[in-house]
Amino acid sequence: MPEISPILPSPEERFYRNKLEFTFSNRRWLSPEEMESDEIISNKNGLGFHIPGMFDKVIDIEDCHLQASPSNEVRLAVRSFALKNNWPFFDLKAQEGFLRTLIIRTSSTGESMVIVVFYHDDKNKRELLFEHLIKKFPDVTSWMYVINEKANDTITDLKVHLFSGRDHIFEEMEGLKFKIGPKSFYQTNSLQAYNLYKVVRGFAGLTGNETVYDLYTGTGTIANFIAHKARKVIGIEYIPEAIQNAEENSELNGISNTRFLAGDMKDLLTHDLFEKEGFPDVLITDPPRAGMHEDVVRTILNAAPEKVVYVSCNSATQARDINLLDARYKVSALQPVDMFPHTHHVENVALLERK
Ligand SMILES: C[S@@+](CC[C@H](N)C(=O)[O-])C[C@H]1O[C@@H](n2cnc3c(N)ncnc32)[C@H](O)[C@@H]1O
């Protein structure tokens, strides 16, 4: 086993996130001081984060140190406009109210996207809110909204409407542009994502002749990032919209040696696919927290690429999978990367070389 390199620190310890979702609640979490005081608390509305383990309690936030400007300013403006107009913040238990969540995305190019999620549609109120915000923040790139009448907060299965501006923003890396829509996945710490991808590229050690597979490619960021160093890159991912973004990102950057496939990894990654698209010389894998399905590990073992670069956000499942790959691979380098300062999470990159 190689020595584990020191954790690569994040360039920013604060304001490092490019995406945050704040929740409106009419029953905000009260501090111990507020609970003990004799004063009657009339305003229990809050806009902020859930208290861990308490789905219906939200901590109201005055100053958030996680996301750069205009995140704080926009959140406070939305909150004060809603309070001034007496619009009901969502009641998570009774499932009623008007304002549900506020999603803000920012990018290192200075662009930003604001998505307001309403429980029901009210054209008049919606226009009042957006017109107020647009006047106050003319530099925001994209103003969007969602009507969510479901019990849960996810918007992945809902239509996102454009109120004004563009329906996407751009992230940039080494001159490559990545298009980010309201539902697109993008690593949340943009600057550190760049460092992570450089580690991956370094471990892959490409010369320009390799067939590379990028498993769990998301919107194809790694695939596009390394494409100019490979003969061909095949990215696989099960969310079809993400694959569409990946293809758009190749096109946007004039990259023609990538190919993206949508489907479940264990069904798509087969011997037949390798016969068709080429056997991998290098395989990059970046699975979700659950790690790789056993069938996927078996397919990798059979195809036996020279190198496997394994990126993981869950060291426990990574260790489990590496143990299975041990039959043919030795671990030759390990580089943890701090993507989420002030949390216990760490991304770990392992280079496995064929024995
Ligand atoms: C950690 S993310 C990968 C991020 C990507 N490499 C990047 O840097 O932007 C894991 C991805 O795996 C996808 N995924 C999860 N389970 C999958 C499966 N069974 N088959 C294919 N893709 C899957 C998720 O949709 C997600 O996009």
The ligand as an SDF file (V2000), in Angstrom:
LIG
                    3D

 27 29  0  0  0  0  0  0  0  0999 V2000
  -20.3530   11.3490   -7.9330 C   0  0  0  0  0  0  0  0  0  0  0  0
  -21.3870   11.6170   -9.3190 S   0  0  0  0  0  0  0  0  0  0  0  0
  -20.2450   11.7110  -10.6400 C   0  0  0  0  0  0  0  0  0  0  0  0
  -19.8160   13.0980  -10.9320 C   0  0  0  0  0  0  0  0  0  0  0  0
  -18.9810   13.3300  -12.1530 C   0  0  0  0  0  0  0  0  0  0  0  0
  -17.9030   12.3940  -12.3100 N   0  0  0  0  0  0  0  0  0  0  0  0
  -18.4390   14.7680  -12.0460 C   0  0  0  0  0  0  0  0  0  0  0  0
  -17.2910   14.9430  -11.6290 O   0  0  0  0  0  0  0  0  0  0  0  0
  -19.1790   15.7050  -12.3580 O   0  0  0  0  0  0  0  0  0  0  0  0
  -22.0810   10.0110   -9.5700 C   0  0  0  0  0  0  0  0  0  0  0  0
  -22.9750    9.8930  -10.7980 C   0  0  0  0  0  0  0  0  0  0  0  0
  -23.3710    8.5360  -10.9350 O   0  0  0  0  0  0  0  0  0  0  0  0
  -24.6930    8.4770  -11.4520 C   0  0  0  0  0  0  0  0  0  0  0  0
  -25.2140    7.1360  -11.1360 N   0  0  0  0  0  0  0  0  0  0  0  0
  -25.6120    6.6820   -9.9260 C   0  0  0  0  0  0  0  0  0  0  0  0
  -25.9580    5.3880  -10.0060 N   0  0  0  0  0  0  0  0  0  0  0  0
  -25.7600    4.9970  -11.2920 C   0  0  0  0  0  0  0  0  0  0  0  0
  -25.9520    3.7640  -11.9880 C   0  0  0  0  0  0  0  0  0  0  0  0
  -26.3950    2.6860  -11.3590 N   0  0  0  0  0  0  0  0  0  0  0  0
  -25.6560    3.7330  -13.2970 N   0  0  0  0  0  0  0  0  0  0  0  0
  -25.1860    4.8270  -13.9360 C   0  0  0  0  0  0  0  0  0  0  0  0
  -24.9900    6.0270  -13.3240 N   0  0  0  0  0  0  0  0  0  0  0  0
  -25.2800    6.1180  -12.0160 C   0  0  0  0  0  0  0  0  0  0  0  0
  -25.3640    9.6400  -10.7790 C   0  0  0  0  0  0  0  0  0  0  0  0
  -26.4890   10.0640  -11.5040 O   0  0  0  0  0  0  0  0  0  0  0  0
  -24.2510   10.6980  -10.7260 C   0  0  0  0  0  0  0  0  0  0  0  0
  -24.3050   11.5560  -11.8470 O   0  0  0  0  0  0  0  0  0  0  0  0
  1  2  1  0
  2  3  1  0
  2 10  1  0
  3  4  1  0
  4  5  1  0
  5  6  1  0
  5  7  1  0
  7  8  2  0
  7  9  1  0
 10 11  1  0
 11 12  1  0
 11 26  1  0
 12 13  1  0
 13 14  1  0
 13 24  1  0
 14 15  1  0
 14 23  1  0
 15 16  2  0
 16 17  1  0
 17 18  1  0
 17 23  2  0
 18 19  1  0
 18 20  2  0
 20 21  1  0
 21 22  2  0
 22 23  1  0
 24 25  1  0
 24 26  1  0
 26 27  1  0
M  CHG  2   2   1   9  -1
M  END
$$$$
